[in-house]
Amino acid sequence: MAIKTTQLVWFEELRRTDISRVGGKNASLGELLASLTTHGIRVPAGFAIPVDAYWNFLEANGLREVLSSTLSALASGKLTLSDAGQKMRRTILTGEWPRETAQAIGQAYATLNRRTGRSNVDVAVRSSATAEDLPEASFAGQLESYLNIRGEHALLDACRRCYASLFTDRAISYRQAKGINHLQIGLSVGVQCMVRSDLSGAGVMFSIDTETGFDKVVLINAAWGLGENVVQGDVDPDEYEVFKPLLSDLSLTPIVGKKLGTKARKLIYTSDSTCPTKNVSTTSGEREAFVLSDEEILTLSRWACAIADHYRQPMDIEWAKDGKTGELFIVQARPETVQSRRESSAVKTYRIKKAGMPLVTGVSIGDAIATGPICVIENLREMGHFVDGAVLVTRTTDPDWVPVMRRAAAIVTDQGGRTSHAAIVSRELGLPAIVGTGNATGVLHEKQDVTVSCAEGREGFVYEGIAEYEVEEIDFGSIPTTRTKVMLNLANPAAAFRWWRMPADGVGLARMEFVVSNHIKIHPMALARYDSLKDDTAKRTIAELTAAYTSKTEYFVSRLARGLGRIAAVQYPRPVVVRMSDFKTNEYARLIGGAEFEPTEENPMLGFRGASRYYSPLYREGFALECQAIVRLRKQMGLSNVIVMIPFCRSTKEADLVLEVMAENGIERHKDGLEVYVMCEIPSNVILAKAFAQRFDGFSIGSNDLTQLVLGVDRDSANLAGLFDEEDDAVKWMIRNVITQAHEANAHVGLCGQAPSDHPDFAGFLVQCGIDSISVTPDSFMAVKRAVADAEAAMASVR
């Protein structure tokens, strides 16, 4: 067969319809350059060596027959995967370039030098297969890329190595699993100017939440140096989450998540042509600093939205920042292949019922639970020891690990973030995984039975032994419509995105104290009065936790606003009721630095808690920080669906004092549409309901505390457990009366206590009383929603 002339193509001449000509990556780069530069998106210049050049290379060297016979030997079992792959790669690497193709590549490289005004410009050389980056197959890291390539000779060698990477063991195995014919896949090569991210940072971003499919956030991972460390999972990166619906308002900063990664190493250039990149340790300053500024986070997020809107599907995007110019660039964009294909009408939920001691924790991938024996694999040479159905534990993974990953029940790694290779492949395989544990290979031992739980939010847990857990499939299409709003009780920001598909009417209770104790961990007064703190151990811990922030108090305000922001974003624009902190003194004292600021009380349940703290000199500075977080959440981040609620407010006089302190700190009832609710959990709230309604826009009945105080029963007393009954006639009288009085005063009234979650029939009583909303735990939402629908239907039939 005659060798065809190869015509190289500049990226700007390509479109996404050119996949058969230049493969998925290169077609996507051309589409970005041609269609999205008007959005300010920057893409480094470069050219594509088309698929024709690959076929020409095979033809000129007589390689088709060699590849075909080797693959036949593999299929018949005459050759192992390792031997077959090695033979095909070696054959390709010894091939000679057709003279016309080599000249075309050399001329294009010379033109790229002239365009950039440099000699021997450093380029990235990336494989781009015709079956790569498709909606049904990501080929995550299956084919090779080579960075910091300089000079025509090195470029030709890197292109040849790209061809050979089509027949790595992992790529062969992947195509076999996907049913793709090995010899019908063509390979194009992209040659792209390197972005000097070795002097700055790089990473990956998705236009969708990778774990839950929540389609209203952009997820960004970032690390210092070249981006391959993030892609391969060799580093624990920064993680940023941005709420997309508010990005169009340039006055807002809707960053709802900002996690500092350890970023222990970075990949940089070398002057050695045989090894053009190397990993080095980061400095302490780099480890303690965020890679991206807020403005850069927002810019990348807007680019992600523009790219996803253009392609009309969720996207997986690689970005880099040039350390010389400070410019951001998009270097790759491909379809997201897991969550975008997930069935949305029905969702499986997993819940741990009883588990052993937690052994290690890390970033959870997926939302499932798996059990099995541990199998620790230190390197690829040990893969033969892996037992099917075991939990794979290793330091990190790369594409060569895919064959053994397929055989695992779950995956646990020491390193990596949510966009690492292990994370991407685990999602595609439908396996629960925990990455970035830091110490799993050192703590977990061979044949140890464990439970891997990714069902508890962003933090995943490996528990000792085989846990008891349950799986439920929720079909949202079967949920009835009701007049009474059924809302969610949420506390954990890390788990909030799990419930985005649930058709709730908002969040009736977001507990601030949970965010403080689990997400912040430091007593606010210890931050406000850090300089006078006497506990040296606490001071050291606080200094470490707050190192990346401009001040100690900024740490509290920022993390509280973003933690609550994750909850508010899930239900936006539906109402989200945020209860200001309701710690008891013994609980506050357990926070870092808290012991110095909390009095010792005989009965903290009835002591210095809720509203009484907010105007007290003992906590007023701490409450000011809570208020600053709410102001930031509503005004700077734009989540104006947040309603503020005051807990344990004993009297109208106390209500007036709290509202006054709130106004001093920028939170004024009805200003900018802000509503303020009060918890109804003390008999005085019912007795003086009309007076409280003059000061607040709504009530939320806390049935736990109300039952405790009406019946005089300590709700924590095991000896009195039989007397604690939220369905007692006296408690019901209180609830019925406050609903009546609240409605007479045109105030909203809901219930956020545990009773409807534990006893869905209790919802029928609340509906009969005319309650406006019931807020329940997510796992009881379906049962309560149906109970409400039945009660409303029964009332309608009576009429």
C-alpha positions, 0 to 999 in steps of 0.5 A: 500500500502506498504511503499517504502524505501527512498533513499536520493540523493546527489546533485552531483549525480543528473542531470536535467533529474531527475525532476520527481525524485527530482523536478526542483530546486534539479535537477538543482542544481545537473546539476550545480554541475556535469557540471559547476564546471569546469567553476569555479562555486561554488554550496553549498553542500547538498542532496535531499529528493526525491519525493518518500519520500513525497508519503511515508509520505502521505501514512504512515499518510493516507493523500491522501484521506483527501487531495482528499476530501478537494480538492473536497469540494473546487471545489464544493464550499463547502469550501473556498480556505482559509478553504481548504488550512488551513485544508490540511496544518494542516493535513500534519503538524500533520503527523509523519515521517516513521521511515525509512525516518527519519533515512535516513534524519538524516544519510544524515545530519550527513554525511553533518556535517562530510563533512563540519567538523562542528556539527549541520551545518546550512542548507537551506531547500527548496521545489522542486516540480515536476512542478516547475521551468519549462519553462512554469511556474516559480512558483515564490515563491509559495513554501516555503524555510526555512533558518538557520535550525540547528539540526536533529529535526529542519530539520525534522520539516522544511521538513514537513513544506515544504510539507505543503507549497504545499497547501498554498492558493497561491500555490493552486490558482497558480496550478488552473490557470495553469491547474495543478492537485494538487494530481499529483504534487510530492514534493522533499526537498533540504537540502543545506549548508547555505552560510553566506551571512548574513555577506555579501550580496546575490541576483538574476540575469538573463541572459537576460534583464527582461523588454525588453528581450534584450539577450545581457546583464546580470542583477544582483540585490544585497542587504546586508544579505540573499537573500530572501529580494531581492526575496520577494521585501522587499528591494530596491537593487543595480542593475548591467547590464553587456554586455555579448558579451565582457565578454570573453575578461578578459581585459575589464570591460563591466558593462553598468549599475550600480545603487545604491539601498537604501538597508534599511534593511537586513535579518540576522541569529538569535540564536532563533530556533523558528525564525532563521532569522530576518530583521535589519536596515542597517548602513549608510555605507552599504546603501551608498556602492555597495554590489559587486565589479566590479570584482565580478559583472563580475564573476557572469555575466560569471557564468550566461552566462555559466549556460545559455549556458549549459541549452541553454535558458535564466536563473533566478539564485540566488547567495550568497556571504559568508561573512566569506570566501569572496566566491561567490556561486550559490544557485539556477538556473531555466528557465526564463519564460517570455521574453524567450517565448515572440514573437520576430517578432512583438512588441507592443509599447506604447506612452503617448500623453497627461498625467496629473501630475506625482504623483509617480515614481519608477522602471518600469516593462514591457513596457505597459500602463494601466489606472484605479482607485486606490485600496490601499491594506495594508495587506492580510486581506483587499483583499476582498475590491479589485475591479477587473480592479483597480490599486493595490497599496501596500507596497510589495507583496509575493506569497500570493498576487497572487490571487488579483494581477491577477485581477489588471490592474496594480501594484504599490508597495512602495518597491522592485526591478526588480527581486522582487516577484511583478516584476516577477509575474507582468511580468508573468501576463503581467501586467505593474507594478512600484516597489520601489516607496518609497511612493505610499501608502502614496501619492495615494488615494482610487478610484483616477483615474490614468495612470500607464506608463511603456513605458518611459524606466527604470523609471515608472510613475503614472500620475494623471487622465486617459492619452491619449496614443497610441499603435502600433504593429510593425512587423519587418518581413515586414521591407524592405532592403535599401541601405541608412542606417536608424539609430536611434536617442537615448538619454535616456539610460533608454529606450535604451533596448526597441529598441534592436529588431528594425533592425536599422543600428546603432545609428546616434545620441546619445545626451550626454547632455541628459545623463548628465542632466537626469542621472548625474544631476551635472555640471561637473565643480562643480565636478572638482572644488568641493572644491571651490564651494560656493553654500553650498546646491549644495555641500551637494547634490553633496556629497550625490549623489557621496557618493558611488564613489571614487571621485567626478569626478569619479561619472561623468565619471562612470555614463556618460560612463555607460549611453552611454554604454547602448545605444552603447550596443543595436546596437553593433557592428553597429556604434553609433555616440555620440555627445559631450555635446551641452548644451546652457549656460542657460541649463548648469546653471540649473544643480546642481552647474552650476550657478557658472560656466555659463555666462548670455547670451542674446542669448544662442542659438548662444552663448557659446555652442558646440565646443567653450566650449571644449578648453575654460578655462571656461569649459576645465576641464569639457570637459576633464571629457567627454573625459575620459568617452569616453576613458573608454567607448571604451577602458575599456568597449570595446564598440569600435563601438562608433564614436565621434561627435563635435557639433556647430563647427564654423570654421576650426580653432576651429576644430583644437583647439578641436582636439588638446584638445581631443588628450591631453585627450586620444581621437585621430582620427584614433587611435584604429580605432576611427572616429570623425564626425562633426555636419553640422549645420552652413552655414560655415560647408557647405561652407567649407565642403572640408576643414572640411572633411580634419579634420573629417571622416564624417558629420551629418546634423543637420537640425534644427540648419541649417534651423535656421541659413540659414533662420535667424529664431529662431526655438523656436519662436512661432511668427516665427513658420510659417517661420521655414521650413526644406524643404525650397529651401535654406535649401535643397540647403545647404543639397544637396551641403554638401552631394556632397562635402562630397562625393568628399572628401570621407567623410560619410554624414548623417542627424540626424535632425527632418525633416525625423521623422516629414515628412517621404517624406523628406527622398525621397529628401535625398535619391535622393541626395545620403545621406549615412544615415538618423537617426530618432526617434524610433517611426518614424523608420518604416515610414522613412524606407518605404519612403527610400525603395520607393525612392530607388525603384523609382530611380532604375526604372528611371535608 
